Each structure stands twice: as C-alpha cells, then as structure tokens.
Amino acid sequence: MHLIRKTVTALVLAGLFSKAQAIEPFVVKDIEVEGLQRISLGTFFTELPIRVGETIDDSRAPSVIRSLYSSGNFDFVKLEKEGTTLKVLVVERPIISDIIIDGNKVLKTDQLKDGMKNAGIAKGEVLNNFVLDKIEQEITNQYFSNGHYHLSVEKKIVELSRNRVQLRINIKEGGSARIKEFNLIGNNLYSDQELISQFELSTGGMFTFITDDNKYSSTTLEKDLETLTSYYKDRGYLKFSIDSTNISLSDDAEDIYITIGISEGEIYNVSDIDILGDFTVSEEVIRGLIPLKKGDVYSAAAMTFAEEQIKQLLGLYGFAFAEVRTIPEINEDTSEAKLTVMVSPGERYYVDKVTFKGNVTTDENVLRRESRVLEGGALSSALVDRSKLRLQRLPFIEQVTVDTVKKEGTTDRADVNFEVKERNAAQISGGFGYNDFYGFSINGELSHQNFMGTGNSASIALSTNKAVKSANVSYTDNYFTQSGIGLNTSLNYSETDYGKLNLIAQSLDTIALGSTFYFPTGEFSSFSAGARVSKNSLTSPQTDSQRVIDFFSLLGSDSRRESKVDFDVFSVNFGFRYNTLNRAIFPSKGVDHSWRLEVATDIGDLEYYKATYDYGFYLPISDNNEWIFSWRGTMAYGDGLGDTPYLPYFTNFYAGGSGSLRGFEGNTVGPRDIRRFRSTVSVPGTIPGSGNTTVYLPDEFDRVAVSRYSIGGNAKLINSFELIFPTPFVEDNSNVRTSFFVDAGNVWDTEFDVGRFEQLQIDGNSVLGYVPDFGDASNFRASYGISLQWYSPFAPLQFSLSRPLKSEPYDDTETFTFNIGKTF
C-alpha cells in the first residue's frame, strides 16, 4: 500500500508540475539528472527529447515532460533551471524483479505466467496501477476458461533495493464446475447422443475419476466444436455451420450447461475435380492421390488427406515448402461442388547445413550417422521424417524435434536443425529378494547404452543366490564398420547347484563366449549371424530325476554309476528383425518382429535347434497417443538334431513372471520335474546265515513323483494384450506408463509321453496324485491386472498387480511383482 500511495502522490504532483512549473527561456549548456536507479544514463538520454545547445522555454518544457512519461518508466518528472544547466528530477516506476505464485494446483505456474506475460505482466516489466488491475483479471480469465469459478486472488508487493519489487500472488482455487448437460439445437439428421459421443468433453462416465472428462475447458470445447464440424463436412454437409455456443452456470456455479446451435445444410456431391498449378510430377500421379472422384459425396477429411499426400509427394523431390489447398465452388441449385486443387510446389530446396542441439553427452557423429538428410542434397521431407524417427528410436534419446529453416539471402537453401533431449543412458540396477525356490538372492548390473558418448552399449551383470551364481560381460558396437554392420560380443560364466533346491541333485557349470554380427537390410530391418561356444560340466550324484537319467544316457553315461559328465556345445545363430516402432522405450505406434534360430552343431557334443519368433504391435487409439492398444507375444520351439533325440532339458523354455505371464511366479509355468524311484524287495540271501538281500524290481514296479519345481518345455506360446492409458496425477507421461493387461500362454513338452507313467505307482512325496499331461498345449494359463512402468533416473521400475484367470492346481501364483532394472 505504501508503494501505491507513493505512486498516486507522484502522479498528482507530476500533473501539477507539468502544468504549473515555469522555466525562463535559456540555452542549455549542460543537463543533470537526479533520481535514476535502475535506468542507465545512456538509456535516459535516448528518451530525452532535448540536447545541449538547444533552447528550452515554457512552451517546450511540457512536451519534454510528456515524452518522458510516455516511455512508461517514470511516475514523476520535473524540470529545473540552475544557471545554464537543465536539471531533470525523476521518480522511476518500480520494475518487477520476480513473480511468485502460490496455491495453484489446477493450473501450472508456467501456464499462469505465460498468460500474464501475454497481458504485459512479466519479470523485468515496469509495474504500475494498470498492471496491478490486470493481474487478477488475467488469472481469473484463465481459471474461468478451465471451469473454475470459485476463485480468490490476493496480491502482495514486496519492495526491494534499486527500485525493484517482488510480486507475490496467492490463489485460492476452490472447486471446479462440472458439465451437467449438453443441448444441441438444429440437428435433425443425427441424434444428440451420436454427436455428443464424438466430443472429448462429456457429462461423466465410468472412468471420469481418471479422465476428468466432465471438467469444462474452453480449449477442449473449441476442439470439440471443430470435431463436430468435421463430422458433418466429412459426410458431405459442405455448408454446415455452428451458429451459436452458449455457456451457462447454475446459481451455485457448480454445474455448467452447454447449448450449441447448428445449421446442418444439404449433402453436396462432387461435380468435378480440377488440378491447377505449376507442379513437376504428372497430373495423373497427383489425381491418383485424391480419394474422391466425380459423383462421390464430398468429404473434407478425404481432401485434407489428399492435400497432405500431395505435399509429401512433392517433398520427396525437394519441394519442402509446397502449398496445396482445395477451393470448393458450390452450386446450390444442384447441391454439387466443383473442387479446384491448387498446387504450388514453390522452389526446390537443397540442404545447406544439418545441425544438432541438446546432445550434451552424445558425440555428434553418433547422431549424424542416423540422419538420412545429406548436406548439399535435395531437401526431402520424407528423409527429414525418417531421420527424426531413427534418432527417436535410439535408447538414449527421449525426444526429438526438427525445424527446417530457409537460409537467409537464398531462394533454394535451407538448414535442417535437430534438437534432442537425452535420456539417462547409464544405469546401476540391482536388488535382493527371497522366495522358496531360490532362497535369498542378490543381483546387480552396471550398463550404459551410450558408452562414452559413442552410441555403443556396454554392461556387466552379477547375480547370486543359494542355487545360481552368474556373471556376464557384454559389449555392442552398433557401427562396427562404416557401412553400419554392428557387432555384439559377450562372455558369461554360471554355476547352477540344483541340489540346493532339492530339485535334482546336480550342478551345472558353464563358461561361454559368443559374438553376433548385425547387417542392416533396410531402414527398418536387419539380419544377424553369430556363433557361441560353451564348455559345460554337469555333476550329478545318484538321482531319481527322469530328465537327468535320460541326459546322461544320451552322452553314453549312467547317472546311477557316474557322477560327472563334461560336454561342449558349439552353436550358430541367425536372426532377422523388422522394427518400425517410433521409440525404443515406451513406443506408441509401430510393429516389431524378430525371428531367431539357434543351431547346436555336430562340432560339439550335442545337436539341437531352437527357433523363436517375438512380435509386438502398438496402435494409438486417441489423437494425442495417450491411449494405446498393444499386443506382444512369443512363439518358440526346439528339438534335437542328429544323435540328440530331444532338446536338452537345461536349454528349455520357461514362462511366468513380469516378462511373460504376470500373476504366476517366475519360470514356474509348464512341465514339472518327474522323479522316478526304483522299487525293492528284501529276500533271503543265497548264502545261509548271510541275512536278507535287497533286490530291485523291474521297471514296471517303479514309483513316480511329480515335483513342485518347473523343468521347462521345448515349446512356448505367450501373448500379452494391454490397454495403455494416461497415468493419473502425472502431467508428463513420457517416462511413465500405466496399463490394463491380459496375459495368456503356455509352455509344454512335445516329446512328453504321459503313457510312460500311467501304469506306475504314485509315490507318497508327489505333489499330485497323478501325472499331468505336460505335452498338452491346450493347458494354457491366463491372468489379468494393472501395471505401472517408470523409467526413473536411477533405473527402470515395474510394478504389477495381477490375478490368474486360468491356472493349474500345481501352479505357483503371485499377486504383486516389483522389478528394478528391467528394460521395457
């Protein structure tokens, strides 16, 4: 209040002085200024309309004062004569040093400040009474346009040094008004329900607590009115118009009633289509891009699509700034419209420079090699879009924007400027846990998807629990050669002690080295080929596991007499991938197909093959790509080759857990280990007095037991269906993803013959009173639930709540899962 009183007093005095003060005419020999604090002397003299050597008198003094006032920097101006010196006394208006807004939750602070800035209220601007009056008005307008009518705005001015002030604004938002009713007037062709269903705004529904779709917003209403217009014009109603839009409030300002008046008009058919302009491609080619023809019902959407297609076509030839527009000529008597498509390709442009901005850690060459736009080449809009997509698909790039700018002073040159937002490429992930299968476990991984800014990937991972110890080192050079051939090399070591799990009394030690080359075959596809060699040592004291018995026998050993067998595996692998996903992490559209074949050759001791097909589809079902449908899955099969009659059990496929079937414990879905016990009888010894002798009965007297632990299978089919939706209470969904999901699938053993066990007795230790048919592919499992994924600065996190829809009695299920360090 002190500042306001001071300002008002200064204005009154200024008015009096501008009229009453008198100056005896004199030639100005010098000019002195008093009262300047923040405004420099040089700036002041540029605004002062009098110079040394000029004459000032009563007639000129008011114009000098008015000129200084008109600059908007002063609350008070006075002129005085002191000999031949003109003294100018001023009181500066304060400048806004900072604006602090508190209490706002509905609207962001930046959003409020942007609106105030458009009204001339911003940091660095001069503060006056007019500005103070506009603050409350501007903030109120912004809230009203978003349906908040119960609002209180308090302003406080804090004076600072050097004639600066801090503007504090406290907002009490109150509740928001909700849409109670839509009324449409003038619609005879379509019902209110059909038209209102096209709107983003609504009166509320089942998911309103998430979507907030019954909250009024003037911006959203404008979009809905455009949608309504398009709905009619896409169906031939060329002269459709919205005549009125009335927004009314209930007395308590809690409910909003929206009334829209429309004129539908008549359906118009296309009488003819003319294509005019100076274009470089043939008219037939352009006409082929227009989905309408003579006699068709007019559609604005079809013509908009045609215009974009023509622009893209011209863009391929370097006409990056082509203009295409459709002019309808209406004949009301016949209800027809003649369409004239005006094509103006403009100048053919060439690329002058390609620049990159925002890459703090990434070497520019890493980004430049993904660009398909060449300096000196024709400016193709398709290549610009392709370059943006390739950059956006890099796992260490979160967002890409591109701007094509005409080169000043030229008529055919343009710069292509890419700006990237980097994602944290370094991750340290790890965790610990406990379950009755693995006991207490610890794992950790250090990985970098942009190692030293080269675009290459490096990782080292360690894991240990009471049964498994493993270490893995991997490095991928995505551009091993200049032609784009990539190379991955990995070294891993593992020790698996199944005996500590009471599964099968054995341990498997493996050390392996492998390399794979990746050959690009197109913009979205690549072929891979590689090899892997492993040395393995399987130790198994006497065991009743049927799988172990069969495996030892395969290698010419008897697990009941020998406890250890060594074997080598040399395998080659081939793969093909087709990937059009728009992002490496959290894609919203595109497809990803990958085929992989691994073949263990006769160079080693085992021969087998494993074929895997992974697929993923992402389809946005809303304009802003916030609602997405995805379908991901895996099909896999393996079998023995040559002298190996079946797939070795330790290379089997597994399912269960967050990576496949949520709602089931990790790697527990599918066939279980079956133990086979020999039956014995005690008979008198052949030597008198020697006592009884234990005799093993024939195999048909064996007992079997189904273990509670999974052994995997040689066939696998998993599908996951997800409806991805905006995460509630999160403004930026670029690093967060929430979804409803349904998972279904199975793992089975095509070589399993349940008939081998039908005549055998079930042992008392069996978890089931029968042997299930683990070769039946139809015994699928299914689950449903909700998942939250967060690509945090520390590491990717995933949380899932799930429940089984279909399960088997021996399945291990889980409701909540949490993973850290998983790549989505």
C-alpha angles and dihedrals in degrees: 000000000000090000092048093050090048091050094049091049091049092051092051092048090046091055092050094047094046088059105029108037115098127201123196109231114263143151110257110237095170140007125216125188127202128186102036114140112152101009113084120235091241092055091048094053091052087060096042109094096207132072138197110280095034124111122243128194140154093288095054100038096075092052090052091051093046091050092054091047091050090060087072093226101102139064094186135026128179132173123210135178120225108175105300092337122103111215118201116198116194140174111208123222110241120257123226106250096180142350118218118190122192134180098032115132104146096053124038120243092240090052092053092046092050090054092048091048091056087055092051097261111124145121109289094025124119116260121225138151092270090056091049091053093050095052096072092040094052095047091046091052091053093051093044090054087057096049099260110131101156098079138146123190121191123188127201128181119208114195117223134185123286093033094295128138136200114222114213119191122187117194127197104194106186122187126325127240116246129214108260102174145002119211122191120194123193100023110130100150100052130033124246090247094054094049096042090050087068091061126098089213117070143164090256139276145188095306098037090114086065104031098036086210095155091062111107119239124170090210092053091046090055089053090049091051089052088050090051091050092049091048091061099036091049087059097051102269093130096170096047113139140178106231102184143001118198124187116193132179131215117245092261092047090236100111131051125206117198120198120187123189117201141177112213101191125185134310113261125206125206111258096183143338121224123189115205133176145075101283130159101220123070121275090236091060092050092045089052089061092059110088093200127079137180112301096022122125109261115257123186090197091055092052093046088052090049092051092052092047092052091049091051091049092052089044089061088063095049099267092127096162099047118151123212126177136165122225115196118207107203126213105193094186093062097025089236134131128209110212122213114192109203112203118192111173094179120197122342107247131210128201113258101176137359112208135183127207133182097035100128098160102017120087111241091233089063090059095038093057089058092054117098092191112098125203108246093020128110114285102247117185089206091057091047090054091045091052092050091051093049091050092047091053092060107109093227095052117082101181139006130197124182130198126190110206127187112238112247115244094021135088100203107033130089138173121228110213120192121193118192133191110212124222122217101269097182117082133182107190134171146134148178133223148153136233136154092254102053100014115209112358137184127190136171138177135189112197138163122192092191102039110198089341093294097117090241125124128233131175143168121193133185128187134175139173135148091285109027134044118178142166128190133185120188137174128183123193104195092193103036087155131028090248091065102261110152129208130203121191124184137178121192139173128191140178117197120188106187091173091073088059092053085235106115120339098245143101129213122201118191135179117183140177123195141170131191130190121211118208118193111227097176144341092289104023141066139178123219135198130176149140137233131195124193136181114210136188119193117194118189125166115201107318140178094210110125091208093056093045091053093046095051089048090053090058092046096259135115113228090203092061105025123051102194139044128178124206140167128219123201113185137174124206135202130187146171128201132190112188127174097159112141093223137025092222123040097356118196101194141013138059134270121198124173131176122193131182123188118189123188105209133211089257085085131046096263132052123199143122136225123197121192132183119190121186138179134181126190119189122178111220097186131058094243094049091239094119111056135171116212134185119190130170152150133227117189139168136173138179143165127274133205111342092358105087097191142014110283107253096235090061093053126129121254136194139193133082135062094315096058125354110021114203092044125085116259117282094353102110116099139026119006127218112266119211121206121203124195116230121228139191130201116234132174114272122254091239115071111248095014095109129227126333127214113234125192114229122224120279094263088069094056120123122225132204129192110226122219090231125091121240096184130231142248095242130056138177121177129169129183124191119192137181105204115202137175112285109246117247092009117113098190113048095177092102100026129065130183126186147168109229144189117196124191135170149099145229118217142165114241090193094054114117111192088188089075089071104033095096095042126098119251112240119232091242093061116117088218133042090227141032111255120222099255089180093066108107092192094071091093125166126220137188140173136201148115127288134197121197123187125185093207125187088252101046142316112287129196130189124185134184110193145160130198118251095187127012143154123248093250096049121117109225133190133192103201128037130180125189132182126194096021118143113229 
